[in-house]
Amino acid sequence: MPRLLHLPRIRSVATDRIRSTLDRLGRIERSRPHLDDRRWANAMSLVSIHSAWERFAEHRLALELNHSPDHFLKTNIVKGIHRIPKGLALYLVRGGMNYFDFRSCSDLPSKGDKLLSPAGNPFRNITASSRNVLDCMAAIRNAVVHESDSAMDSYKKRLRNDFGIKSAPSPGEFLDSIDRRRNSPTMGRKRIYFFAHVVNSIVATV
């Protein structure tokens, strides 16, 4: 019997990772670190939250392929099997590579459609506003990790378009600052918590 992925399990892995990240950030901040160290901790926390999201996205697609393989087997004319085991499902989602590569949330619907069909693609349920937040998070992550001119340009453009910030601070300073937008679900808290909240909400519903 092929091994199955379990949705409650992959959800708990993602949310536990995010909770641990925020708990660690809280411990660092309670130690009253230097301002530069605090901003660095916020930036690294965003990288960790983004990683939790990427792994969830990868395993969420693999889970659907693992549980509902009919579309893939039919469209690819695969005969003689009726189930796709966990390992093979992950291999197919990764496209034969060692990691799941998607550049933005707009890639997820198309990748999911090919594997699962539009009706069976869980990422079709993510709202446009949530996709925008996830792509903003990815731009911040890239600015932190790569620090290239291209990554910084994308980061500055995101802050200008999504937050109305014309002169972008460093990613750590941006995340360490209070979110004062009235429509934000985490208004009055640091911006790092906004991204954690959105990812947790998507993980719980997709």
Buried (B, 14 or more C-beta within 10 A) or exposed (E): EBEEBEBEEBBEBBBEBBBEBBEBBEEBBEEEEEEEBBBBBBBBBBBBBBBBBBBBBBBBBBBBBBBBBEBBBEEEEEEEEEBBBBEBBBBBBBEEEEEBEBEEBEEBBEBBBBBBBEEBBBBBEBEEEBBBBBBBBBBBBBBBBEEEEEBBEBBBEBBEEEBEBEEBBBBBBBBBBEBEEEEBEBEEBBBBBBBBBBBBEBBEEB
